[in-house]
């Protein structure tokens, strides 16, 4: 299992507006491509991170699942509208994806 994180930086003074737009995107786009509320979360910078740093992360089973979701995303009619709105709210060039493998805890030592 993996966590795919979309990192972006909101323009100064636009963090709350960016977060609200991402929450709407979750309903209109993410749910349509199979990303459910339990597998998706949005986090914002607080201590030790920039105040305008935002990450959206989703749990995925495989890279194939992520690629399929990205392909499906392009087919959702609302996606282009959200891209345009987000481009006005985020710092150009700040958007990037990272993928992390989840390492399960072996508390029993087995």
Secondary structure as UniProt FT lines:
FT   STRAND          2..10
FT   TURN            12..13
FT   HELIX           15..28
FT   HELIX           30..33
FT   HELIX           37..39
FT   STRAND          40..44
FT   TURN            51..52
FT   STRAND          53..60
FT   HELIX           63..73
FT   TURN            74..75
FT   TURN            77..78
FT   HELIX           79..87
FT   TURN            88..89
FT   TURN            92..93
FT   STRAND          96..101
FT   TURN            107..108
//
